[in-house]
Amino acid sequence: MKKALIILDVQRGFVSDKDQNQLQIIENLIGIFKKNRWPVIAFQHVDSHPQSPIQKGTHGAEIVDFVKENSDLIIEKKYPIAYKETKLQKILQHHEVEEIYIVGFNMEFCVLFTAIASADRGYKVTVVEDGCGTVNDNQTYEMEGLDIVDFVGSVLDWSEVIKDVYYEELEF
């Protein structure tokens, strides 16, 4: 079964020192996918809002170097769903992809929406939870003790449509 790695919005404005584990996992996955000659597709979210940490044309909007240098394709997007107004579907069809692995930022937006949209299009979808992050926290949603990444990963997994795993659980 042909696989593809989708890397969402690993941009300087989202990544912080606390995300080093996620970045290492993403880098490891890129290596696995490149070794197997499976497509590595990165996305760069472009935002025109002046308060955005990823405002188009700023340092924060830049994709981190190792993702930029090792992706087969980088696609700009302006919506949380990576398929909306992009050529992702055509690219996946061209490469005869059947199974998608998703990592990146923000778990509760772009990762969640793209995972659901991928499953809806008939792909087998795996979200690598510890390869995902968010710039938000429990205070953002006024839910004390909320681990956003873990919560969204659990919801996806409970759906029995999208698989949510940790990196060490992956089997290729």
C-alpha positions as CSV (number, residue, x, y, z in Angstrom):
1,M,0.0,0.0,0.0
2,K,1.5,3.3,-1.1
3,K,1.9,5.8,1.7
4,A,2.4,9.6,1.9
5,L,3.5,11.8,4.8
6,I,1.7,15.1,5.2
7,I,3.5,17.7,7.3
8,L,1.2,20.5,8.3
9,D,2.4,24.0,9.1
10,V,5.8,23.3,10.8
11,Q,6.6,27.0,10.7
12,R,8.8,29.2,12.8
13,G,5.8,31.1,14.2
14,F,4.3,27.9,15.6
15,V,7.4,26.0,16.7
16,S,8.9,26.7,20.1
17,D,11.6,25.1,22.3
18,K,8.9,22.8,23.9
19,D,8.4,21.2,20.5
20,Q,11.8,19.6,20.0
21,N,10.4,16.1,20.5
22,Q,7.8,16.7,17.8
23,L,10.4,18.0,15.5
24,Q,12.7,15.0,16.0
25,I,9.8,12.6,15.3
26,I,8.9,14.6,12.1
27,E,12.6,14.4,11.0
28,N,12.7,10.7,11.7
29,L,9.5,10.1,9.7
30,I,10.8,12.1,6.8
31,G,13.8,9.8,6.7
32,I,11.6,6.7,6.7
33,F,9.4,8.0,4.0
34,K,12.3,9.2,1.8
35,K,14.0,5.8,2.3
36,N,10.9,4.0,1.0
37,R,10.4,6.6,-1.8
38,W,7.0,7.6,-0.4
39,P,6.0,11.2,-1.0
40,V,6.7,13.8,1.7
41,I,4.3,16.7,1.3
42,A,4.7,19.8,3.5
43,F,2.2,22.6,3.9
44,Q,2.7,26.2,4.7
45,H,-0.3,28.0,6.1
46,V,-0.4,31.6,4.8
47,D,-2.2,34.2,7.0
48,S,-2.8,37.8,6.2
49,H,-3.9,38.8,9.7
50,P,-1.4,41.3,11.1
51,Q,-1.4,39.7,14.6
52,S,-0.7,36.2,13.2
53,P,2.5,34.4,14.2
54,I,2.6,33.0,10.6
55,Q,1.7,36.2,8.7
56,K,2.7,35.8,5.1
57,G,6.1,37.2,4.3
58,T,7.4,37.2,7.9
59,H,10.1,35.1,9.6
60,G,7.3,33.3,11.5
61,A,5.7,32.1,8.3
62,E,8.8,30.2,7.2
63,I,8.9,26.5,7.2
64,V,11.7,25.1,9.4
65,D,14.8,24.2,7.4
66,F,14.8,20.4,7.7
67,V,11.2,20.2,6.5
68,K,11.8,22.6,3.7
69,E,15.0,20.8,2.5
70,N,13.5,17.3,2.6
71,S,10.0,17.7,1.3
72,D,9.1,16.5,-2.2
73,L,6.6,19.3,-2.4
74,I,5.6,22.4,-0.4
75,I,2.1,23.6,-0.8
76,E,0.7,26.9,0.4
77,K,-2.8,26.8,2.0
78,K,-5.0,29.3,3.6
79,Y,-7.6,27.0,5.2
80,P,-7.3,24.3,8.0
81,I,-8.3,21.6,5.5
82,A,-5.2,20.9,3.3
83,Y,-7.4,19.9,0.4
84,K,-9.3,23.2,0.1
85,E,-8.1,25.2,-2.9
86,T,-4.9,23.1,-3.3
87,K,-3.9,20.3,-5.6
88,L,-3.4,17.8,-2.8
89,Q,-6.0,15.4,-4.0
90,K,-4.6,15.3,-7.6
91,I,-1.1,14.8,-6.2
92,L,-2.1,11.9,-4.0
93,Q,-4.0,10.3,-6.9
94,H,-1.0,10.8,-9.2
95,H,1.3,9.0,-6.7
96,E,-1.4,6.3,-6.2
97,V,-1.4,6.9,-2.4
98,E,-3.8,4.9,-0.3
99,E,-2.5,5.6,3.2
100,I,-1.7,9.0,4.7
101,Y,0.3,9.8,7.8
102,I,-0.2,13.2,9.3
103,V,2.0,15.3,11.6
104,G,2.4,19.0,12.4
105,F,0.5,22.0,13.8
106,N,-2.1,22.8,15.2
107,M,-3.6,19.5,16.3
108,E,-7.1,20.9,17.0
109,F,-7.3,22.7,13.6
110,C,-5.3,21.8,10.6
111,V,-4.4,18.3,11.7
112,L,-7.9,17.4,12.9
113,F,-9.6,18.9,9.8
114,T,-7.2,17.4,7.3
115,A,-7.4,14.0,8.9
116,I,-11.2,14.0,8.7
117,A,-11.1,15.3,5.1
118,S,-8.6,12.6,4.2
119,A,-10.7,9.8,5.7
120,D,-13.8,11.2,3.9
121,R,-11.9,10.9,0.6
122,G,-11.3,7.2,1.2
123,Y,-7.7,7.3,2.5
124,K,-6.5,5.2,5.4
125,V,-5.4,7.8,7.9
126,T,-2.9,7.7,10.7
127,V,-2.2,10.7,12.9
128,V,1.2,10.4,14.7
129,E,0.1,12.1,17.9
130,D,3.6,12.8,19.3
131,G,4.6,14.3,16.0
132,C,1.8,16.9,16.4
133,G,1.6,20.1,18.5
134,T,-0.3,23.2,19.1
135,V,0.4,26.8,20.1
136,N,-2.7,26.8,22.3
137,D,-3.1,25.5,25.8
138,N,-5.9,24.7,28.3
139,Q,-6.3,28.4,29.1
140,T,-7.2,29.1,25.4
141,Y,-10.2,26.9,25.7
142,E,-10.9,27.6,29.4
143,M,-10.6,23.9,30.3
144,E,-8.2,23.4,33.2
145,G,-6.0,20.4,32.7
146,L,-6.8,19.9,29.1
147,D,-4.0,18.3,27.0
148,I,-5.2,19.4,23.6
149,V,-3.1,17.1,21.5
150,D,-4.0,14.1,23.6
151,F,-7.7,14.9,23.7
152,V,-7.9,15.4,19.9
153,G,-5.9,12.3,19.3
154,S,-8.2,10.3,21.5
155,V,-11.3,11.6,19.7
156,L,-9.8,10.7,16.4
157,D,-8.9,7.2,17.6
158,W,-12.3,6.7,19.1
159,S,-13.9,7.5,15.8
160,E,-12.6,4.1,14.5
161,V,-12.1,5.9,11.2
162,I,-8.7,7.6,11.9
163,K,-5.9,5.8,13.7
164,D,-4.0,7.8,16.3
165,V,-0.6,6.4,17.3
166,Y,2.6,7.3,19.0
167,Y,5.8,7.2,17.0
168,E,7.1,4.1,18.7
169,E,3.9,2.2,17.8
170,L,4.4,2.7,14.1
171,E,5.0,-0.3,11.9
172,F,6.2,0.1,8.3
